[in-house]
Amino acid sequence: MGMEKIFNTDKRIRLGIWGLGRGGSFIKAAKELNIDVVAGCDFNDEIRERFHKDCPDAMVTADENEFLSYDMDAVLVATFFTAHADHAIKALEAGFHVMSEVTSFFTPADGVRLVEAVEKSGKIYNLLENYPFTKENMYLAKLWKDGFFGEFQYGEFDYLHECRSLCYRHCILPDFPPVEPGYTVHSWRSWLDFHYYCTHSLGPVMQITGLRPERITALPEKVALPGYLPGSGMAKPCPSLIQMSNGGVMRNLCGATCGDYHMAKRIWGTRAAAESLDGNLKLSLGAAGNSMRTPVQPEWPELADIAETAGHGGGDFWELYYFARQILTGEKAPWDIYSASDVTLAGIMATRSYENGGTPMEIPDFRKPEVREKYRNDYGCMKKPFDPAKIFPDGHDVSKTSVFTSLISKMEEHSVVLRKALDGARVYSQIKDGAVKLEVIQNLNKSLNDLPELFAERASAKELISLYPESPAAFALSGMLTLAEPEALNGEDVLKQKLNDFVNDLLK
């Protein structure tokens, strides 16, 4: 589809991308939307090289000042989570429209600075929260706007994403190598509390219903998954209850479990309800407890062919579409600085609630200058439970410790396959899906091939633990060891025989 058919204009938007790991995934969608990617900025050499291959005519640099002095109209901020506000403000002050990855800021004081920078600049600011713009969620939003569901009563939205491997890699790209130096971990993914990352589950409720979150409570979650560093906020599920501006309530669930749901939802209005798990949307019709329940096939509101091919279920396309539309036509996008502040502050206040034993917290409305004034100097945030650059004690032997990130990454890879194999074999006869049964057998065979590596990795991990037993790294390694246990405790030969027995039995 030609670009003129979308916006009916020949005007082009010159876009620079700041943070080329996640930011690089927007290049394809930008080409369809009167957007020319003309510049990129990232501190990582390999990521810059990948960007250059995708955009050979664009300027690429590691120097943010050189980047912001380039001839552009807009900047996409996809840098480190805790830097979004500073980088967005710097881009606004340089005269650019800004779209920022989630979330918009890390502390309320940063939020006040950002809101006022947007207001002062007169530029457009959009949040890149894409989950409201899946086909299902846009379909529900259209029905809601038409009055189909009535008044919002209650909802449950989940974004569960177990990100253990990302604690030990520089970048979200799946083929990207572990963090270097190998005795350090990711600067924020290794410790950030998942409540801060509430936007993929709360965001859809806000955009479907048009409501803002006003009050939140979150109980402390004390059971963590193994293989993370001590105190990591990424190692747990993070549920909260949120009262919306009409008085309805939603249960917001984000975080890490042993079973991901990137978008599971149930939402009730006074006239109808909807639920979806794994992309199978059902509506309950009839405004009563015995409502008629029916599966439905949602449809895009428009531009379906292009949206289907974009990343994150079409969400990446729609984020850029709304941003470009606002620049080119003046029609406002769904995520302005104020709704971005609402969803960001919900995560901040959730962390404060659980730190206070579940005490309910108000979610301030930064549309109001008098409210912003109360938070102007509020730099309160989650304290890092460890220093990502110092997960071993001072004076550690770098010839030993530099293997940590590569070692723990390989341990996870091999241990997870082993767990899939062993646990799948135990319930094999009850598995209904033939493709899953085949996967169990494939994992058994892969585990057999990987056993020598797994036991070599376990020996290396035990050596590092013995050298630095009180270190955060030793804590993570000790947890990672448990993924392959108790079977691995009996030794390689015994485990090998057990895997072979499973394979032989299942193939009979």
N, C-alpha and C positions, 0 to 999 in steps of 0.2 A: 504494500500500500504506500503511495507517495506521501511525502510529508505535508504537501499542500492540502491534501484531503482531510488531514486531521485538524489543522488550525486555519486553513485558508489564508495563509500569509507567507511571504518569502523571507520574512525577518528571521535571522538566526540568533541563537544564544550561544555565546562563547563561554564554555564551562571549564573550570579547573577543578581537578580532584585532589584533595589533600588527605592522604592515607590511601594507598593504592592496593592494599590487600582486599578488604571488603569493598572499597571504593571502585576497584577495577571491575566488579561485577555489574556495574551500571552502564558500561560502555555500549553494550549491544542495544539496550533499550533506548539510550540517548540518541542513537542514529535515526530512530523513527520519529523523533519529536522536535525537529528544528533545533536540536542541540548538537553543537560541535565540541568535542572534547579537545581542547587546545593546549592543556598543560596538566602536569601531574607533579606531586611532591610526596616523597617518602624517604625516611632515613635508611631504609634497608636496600642494599645494592641489588639483590636478586629480585625483589618486588619491582624495583624501578625498571630492571631489564625486561621483565614480563610485560609491564605497561608499555614500554617502548615498542615491543613486538606487535601489540594490539593497536597502538596509536603511533605509528612511525613518524608522523609529521608533527606531533605534539612536542612542546618543550617539557623536559623532565629534569627535576633537580631534587637535591636533598636539602636545599636552603629555602626555608619558608619565606624569608624576606625577598629573595629573588622571585619565588613563586608569586607572591602577592603584589609584586611590581609589574607583573605581566599584563598584557592587554586582554582582559576578560570581562564578562558581564556578571558571572556568578561563580560561587565556590561550593563544592560539595565537601562537607567535613566528615571524614570517616577515620579519624585518628583515634588515639587511645581514649577509652571511656571517660577517664577523669579529666581529659583535656578539652572536651568538646566546647565548653563555654568560652574558655580563653581563646580558642582558635576561631570560633564563630564571631566573637567580638572583634578580633583582629581583622577578620575578613570584612565585616560590616564597616569598620572604621577605614578600611582601604577602599570602600565604595562599592562593594559587591553585594548582590543578593546572595542569600545563604540557605542551603538545605543541609541539615545536620543529622547524622546517625544518632540513634538512641543511646542514652537519654540526653536531654538538652544541657544538664548541668549536674554537678556532684554535691553541692551544698546550697541551702537557701540563699545565702549571700551571693553566690555565683549566679543564681537565678535572677535576683534583683538586678545585678549588673547587666545580665543579658537582655532582660525585658526592656530595660531603659536604653540600652544600646540600639535595640531594634527600633524602639519608638523614636529615638533621636535621629537615626540614620534615614528613616523613610524608606528603607529597603524591605524587600520581601524576605521573610524567614519561614521556612517549612521544616517540620520534623519528618525524618525518614522512618516512620513507623509503618511497616508494610502489611502487617497481618489483618488490619481492617479491610484490605483490598483484595482478599482472596475472592474467588467466585461466590462461595457460600456466603461470606460475610457481606459482600455488596448486594447480593440478592436479598438477604435478610434486612439490610438497611433500607432498601427500596420498599419492601413490604411494610416495614415499621413506619417509614415516613408517610405512607399511604393510609396509616391507621389500622392496618390489618391485625396487629397484635394488641391494640389497646394500650393500657398503661403498664409500664415496666413494674413487675413485682419482685422477681428474683432471677439470678443467673449464676451459672458456674462455668468458668472458662479456664482452660488449662494450657500452659505452655511448659512442658517438661522436657528439658534438654540436658542430658548428662554430658558434661563438658570436661571430663577429667583429662583427656588427651590434650586439650587446649591449654591446660596449665603449664605444659612442658614444650609447647611449640610457639614460635614467634607469630604465627599467622593462622587465620581460620582456614586457609586453603588446605585441602586434605593431603596433598603431596608435599607439603612444606616441611623442611627439616626441623629437628628439635632446637630449642633455644641454645644459643651460644653467647658467652661461655657456658659450658655444660654444667657448671656448679651454681648456676642461677636459674630462676624460673620466670615465667611471664610477669610483666610488671604490674598487671592488674587482674588478669583472668585467674591467677593462682590464688587470689584471696577474696575478691569482691563478693559481698553478700548478694545472693540472687534476688532478694527483694528489690534491689535497685533496678533490676531488669524486668520490671513488671509490665512493660508496655505491650508485649505480644499477646497478653491475655486480657488486661484491662482496656487496652486501646480499642479492640473490636467492640466491646460493650459501649464505650463512649461514642464511637462513630455510628453504631447501629441505632442506639436510642437517642442520641443527641444530648445526653446528660453528662454532668461533670461529677467526679468523686468529691465528697465533702468530709468524710470521716472514715478512719481506718483503724483496725485492731489486728494485731498479729501475735500469736503466742510463740514463745521460744521453741525452736525445733532443735533437739539435742542429740538426735541420732544421725550420724554422718556415714556416707559411703566410704569404703576403704580406698586407699591409694592417693588421697589428697594430702596436702600439707596440713599441719595442725591448726585448727580454728578457721579453716577456709570456709567462707560463706557460700562457695560454689558446690559444697559437698552434701547438700541437704535439700529436701523440699521446703518451699517457703509459702505456706498458705496464709491468706489474710481475708478478713471480712470487710467489705467496703459499703458504706451507705452512700447512695447516689443522691443527686440533688432533688429528686422527686420523692425521696423517702424509701425507695426500693433498695434492696441489698443484693450484692453479688459476692460470691466466694471466688477469690482470685488465687489461682495456684500456679506458681512458677517454681523452677528449681530442678534438682537432680534426683532421680530415682533409678531403679533398675529396669524401668519400662517407660520409654519416652512416649509422650503424646504432644506433637507440635501444635495441634489445635483440636482439642476436644471441647465441646460446648453443649450446654443446656440453658435455655433462656425461656422464661415465662412472662407473658403479658396477661392482662385481664380478659382477653378475648381468644388468644391462641398462644401456642408454645412451639418451640423448635429444639431439636437435639441432633447432634452429629458426633460420631466417633469414627475416626479413620475415613472421613470423607463421604459418609453415607447420611445425607440430610433427611430428617423426617419432620413433618409438621403435625401438631395436634390441633384439630379444628373442632369448634363447637362451644367454646367458652364454658366447659364443664369438666368435672373430673372424669367422666366417661367419654371424653372427646374422641372423635375419629382420628386415628393416627395413620399417616400415609407417607411413604417415601416420595420425594420430589427430586427433580433434576434441575438444579439452579442454572441460571443463565447470566452471562455478562450483560451489563446495561448497554454496552456498545463496544466497538473496536475489539471484538472477541478474537479475531485471528492473530492480532499482534499481542494481545495480553496473554494468550495461551503459551506463547513462546518465551515470555520473559521469566526472570528468576523469581523464586519464592512464591510460586503459584500465581504469578501475575502481579503480585504486589509491587515489585520493583518498577514495573512499567507504569502503574498508576501513580506511584509517588512522583516520578519524573513528569508524568502527564500533567498532574495538577500544578506542579511547580512551574512548568513551562506555560501552561494555560494562564496562570496568574500574571506572569511576566508579560505575555503577549496580548492578553485580552483584559486583564484587570479583574477577572472573576476569581473570587477568593478560593483558596485551597482548603481542604478539611483541617489540616494541622497547622494552625498559626502559632505564634509564640505563646499565646495564653492557654490554648488547649495543650500545647506541648509542656507548659509549666504544670498544668493540672496532673498529667500522667507521670511526669518526673517527680513531682512532690509527693505523690502517693507512695512511690517506692522509698523515698527518703523518710517519710513519716512512718512507714511500716517498720523500718529498722529501729526507729526510736520507740515504737510501740513494744516490740519484743524485747528491746533492751530494758524496758520498764515493766517487764512481766506481763505484757499484753494490754497495757493501759490504752484506751482509745485515744487517737490523736486527730486533731482537726487538720484538714488539708487546705492550706491557705490559698486564697484566690488572688493571684498576682495581677489581675485586671485592675485592682483597686490600689491606688497609690498609698493610702493609709495602711493597708495590709502589708504592702512591700516594705514600708518603713520599719515595721516591727522585726523584719528579718534581714535588714540591710547588713548587719554585722554578725549574722548567724552562720558561722563556718563549721558548725558541727557536722561530723560525718563518721562513718564507720572507721574505727582505728584498725590499721593493719595488724593482724595477729603475728606477723613475722615480716622481716625485710626480704623481699624477693631476691635481692642481690647478695644476701648473707644467710643462706640456708645451711651452711657449714660454719663451724667456729673459726675465729681468726687464726691464721697460721696453718690452715688445712693444706694438705698435700694435693696440689692441683693435678699432679700426674695420676692421682687416684680419683679425685672428685669430679674431674672434668667430664667423666663418662656418665654422670648422673642422669641428665635429661634423655640421652639416647638409650640408656639402660632401662629406665622406668617406662619409656615409651614402648620399647620392644617387649618388656615384661607384660604390659597391659595387653598388647596385641595378641601375644601367645596365650596368656591366661584367659582372656575372654573367649577365644576360640575353644580352649579346653573346657571351659564351663558350659558353653553351648553344646559341645559334644557329649560330655558326661551327663548333664542334666536332661538333654534331649533324649539320650538313650534310655534314661530311667522312665520316661513317660512315653516312649516311642509307640507303644501299642495303643495309646489313647489319642495320639495325634491324628486329626482328621484330614489334614491337607497333605497330599502326596508330595508337593514341592518342598514342604517343610521336612518331611521324612527324608527326602533326598539330601537336603541341606545338613541334617543331622549326620548322615553317613559321610558326607564330604568333610564335615568338621572333624569327625573321628579320624579320617585318613590324614587330614592336614595336621591334627594334633600329634599323630604318630610320627609324621615327618619332622615336626618342630620340637619333639621332646628333647633331643640333645641340646638345642639352643635354649630351651626353657630352663633346663637344669643348670646350664652354664650361667645363665642370667641370674638364677636364684643364688648360685654360689657367689657371684660378684656382689649381689645385693647384700648377702649376709656378711661379706667382708667389709663393705662400706658401713653397715650398721655397727659392726664390732669396733670399727675405728672411731666412729663419731655417734655413739649410741643416744646422746641427748639432743641431737640436731633435728631441725624440722625435716631434713632430707631423710634421716633414719626413720622418722615417724611415717613418712609417705611410703618408703620402701617396705617397712614392716606391714603396712596395710595392703600393699600390692601383693606381697607374698601370700596373703590369705585367699586371694582370688583363685589360686590353683590348689588350695588345700580343702579338705584333709587328704585328698588322694595323693598329692605329691609328697607328703610326709613319709610315705612308705617306700619311697625311692623310685628311681627311673625304671628299673627292670619290672617292678611290681605294677607300676602304672602302665607301662607298655603292654604287659600281658592283659591287663584289664581292658585297655582300649581294643586290643586285638580280639579279645573274647566278645566284646560288644559288637564289633564289626561282623564277626563270624555269625553270631546269633541273629543279628538283624538281617543279614543277607540270606538266611536259610529259607 
